[in-house]
Amino acid sequence: MTTTGLAYITGASSGLGQALALEYYRQGWRLALVARRTAELQAWAQTQGLSPERFRIYGADVSVVESIVAAGRDCIAAQGLPDVVIANAGISVGIDSAIYEDLAVMQRVYATNNIGLAATFHPFIKAMTQRGSGTLVGVASVAGIRGLPGHAAYCSSKAAVISYCESLRGECRPFGVKVVTIAPGYIDTPLTRENRYRMPFLMPAQDFAAKAFAAIGQGVGFRVIPWQMGWVARLLRLLPNFIFDRALVGRPRKHRQGE
């Protein structure tokens, strides 16, 4: 198979990142895979039968700026400048702002989901703009459309991902670099299996990856996957506060750390 490009994917050791890695590989791409759990990622790659010539693994902690920036620079040195960079790594933990210890949890969520996303893109932006091509992909969430009780850290962090990518899109467009925001709904991953509430339109991870691959290839500015959740998100945004708040009364909250 003729390779078609290089995809750099963070959070590749499980969930959406793993599904995206497999989809890009099946489509003939070379892979630069980033994760903290490199041994698990290597074992998965061997289980899937990935050709060693078509992927390389970089160990990094996205929440540590120096670590993820170094991984990006190592990728450029070892494999060249990627065609697509997917900032997928993220965490979801419930918090209660009345509990002091949860402020540190919120800080960790922001460090991973927001600062880590910007640091993931950082090593590639100047080189891509100089080349005049490339795609930067931020993985947000429909949870970023409207805040949910118990999800303050996660919802606000994903709302920030949406706004950040929108800002970056305007900055990069004049130089031929695309910025794509993908907002997953409920996707069947180890992360969502911990949820203790109903998840409408739950989608298998590999189905999500196929649709995300197509959207990224099209260079769309923003895409909710699955599409049904896009309509749900629009409806939630239009609901008056008093109706929205009443609809969430009694809804189970996200697990806090340690629960």
N, C-alpha and C positions, 0 to 999 in steps of 0.2 A: 504494500500500500504506500502511495506517495504521501508524505507528510505535508500538511497544509499550513502549519504555523506552530507557534509556541504559546501555550497557555500557562500562566502562573496563578496558582490557586492556593489560598490560605485556608486553614481549617480542614485540610484534606484527609485527616485520619478517621473521619466518621461523618455520618449524616449527609447534609447537602453537599459539602465539599467533596466527599467521596463519590457521590452520585455524579456530580459535575465532572470530576476527574475521569470517571469511566466513560461518560458520554463524549468528552473531547477526545479521549483515546480511541474510542470506536469510530470517531469521525476522521481519524488519521492525524491527529495533532500530536506534537511532542508536549511533554508535561514538565513543569517545575512545581513540585508539590511541597507545601510548607505546613509543618505541624510541630507541636511540642512532643507528641508521642511518636517519635520517628520509628521505633521498633515495630509498633503496631501498624504503621503505615507501610513499612517495608514488607511485613508479613502479608498484609492485604494485597499489595501489588503482586507478590509472588503467587498468592492464591488465585488472583484474577488472570495470571499468565501474561502480565505486562512485560514487553520486551525491554531489557535493561538499557538498550540504546535509545529508547524513546522517553525515558523519564529520569528525573533526578530529584532526590529528596533533600530538603533544607530544614534543619532543626531551628525553630525560633519560637519565642513567646510574643504573640502579637501585642500583649499589654505592656511590653517593655520596648520603648521606642528604639533604643540602640540595637536590640536583638532583631526586630523585624526589618529595620533599615539595612542592617548588615546582610540579612538573607536576600534582600532584593539586589544589593550590589554583587553578592556572590553569584546570583543567578545570571546577571549580565556578563560577568567575567567568565563563567563556565559555559553558558548556553547561548548567550547573545540577548539582545533586547526582545522581550516578549511582544507578541501581537495583541494578546488579551491578558489583562491582569484582573483577577476576580478577588476582591476583598470580601471573603465569605465568613471568616472566623468571627464568632460572636458567642456571647453567653446570655442566658435568661434565668434570672433569679428573682423571686418575689421579695419585696421589702415592706417594712412598716416604718415610716419616718418617725414614729413616736418612740422607736427603739434605737438607742444610740448606736449599737453595734451595726445596725443596718446602713448607717451612713457610709461606713467603710465598704459595704457590699455595693452600694450605689457607685461609689468611687471606682471600684474594680470593674463594674459594668461599663462605665463611661471610658475607662482606660482601654478596655478591649474593643468595645463596639464603635467608639468614636475616634479617640486619639489613635488607636491601633489601625483603624481604617485609613486615616490620613497618612500615617507613617508607612502603611503598606504601599500606597500610591507614590509616596515621595520620591523614591529612587528612580522612578520611571518617567515622571512627568516631563522634566526638561529634555531627556533623550527622545521621548516620543514627539514632543513638539518640534524639536530640531529635525527629526526624521520626517515629520508631517503625516504621521499615521499611528494608529494604535487605538485600543479601546480599554477604558477603565470601567470596571463594573463594581458597583456597591450593592451588597445584598442587604436590603432593609427588611421591612415586614409590614403587613397590613395593620399590625399593632401600632405602627407609627402614625396611623391616620387619626386615631382618637384614643385618649387615655382610658385605661381600664383599672378598676380598684385592685390594689395589690400588685399591679404591674408598673408602678410609677417609674422605676429605673429602666426597665426594658422598653416600655412604650416611648418614653421621652428620648431614650438613646436612639431608637429607630426613627423617630420623627426628625432627630438631628441628622441622621444619615441621609434622609430624603432631602432636607434643605441643603446640607453640605454638598451632595452630589449635584443638586440643581445649580448651586453657585459655581462649582467646578466645571460643569458642562458649559456654562457661558464663557468661562475663562479659556477653556481648551478648544472650543469650536473654531475660532479663527485660525488655528494652527493644524487643523485636520485631525485632531484627536477627539474621539467620541467618549462621552461619559454616559453609561447606562445604569439606571436604577432598577433592580429587580425586587419586588415586594412579594415574598411568598405568603400564601395563606397558611392553612394547616397542612403540613407535609408530614408523612409518616417517617419519623426519625427517632433515635433514642431520646432526643430532647423533648419532643411532643408527647412521647409515651408516658412521661411523668405527669402530664396535665390531668387534673381531676375534674374536668368539665367537658361538656359535649363540644366536638370539633366538626362543624359542618364542612362538607366538600373536602374531606380528608383525601389527600392525593399521595400515591406511592412516590417515593423519592426519585426513582428513575424516570417516571413520567414527568415530574417537575423538571428534571435535568434536561430532558429532550426539548421541552418548551422553552426553557431558559436559554439553551444553546441557540435555538432559532431566533429568539428575541435579540440576543446579543449580536448575532450575525447580521440582523437587520439594522442594528444601531439605533433601536428605539430609545427615546429619552427615559420613559418610565413604563413599567409593565407589571401588573398584578397577576400572579399565577397561583391557583387556577382563576380563570376569567370570572367565574361566579362570585369569587370573593371580591373581585373588583367592584361589582355592583353592590355587594353588601357594604363595602367600605364607603361607596358614594352615598348610600342610604344613611349610614351612620353619621356621616359628616353633615347631612342635611337635617337630621333630627334636632328639634329644639332641645335645649339642655334638660328641661324638666321631664321630657319623655325619655331621653337617653338615660338619665340618672335613675328613673323609676324602673326601666327595663333591666337594669343591672342589680337591683336589690336582691340580695340573697345569692348572687352568683358566687361560686367558690373562688377563692383567691389563689394566686400563684403560690407554689411552695416557697417558703423562705429558706434561706441557707440552713442546712442541718435538719430540716423537717422531712 
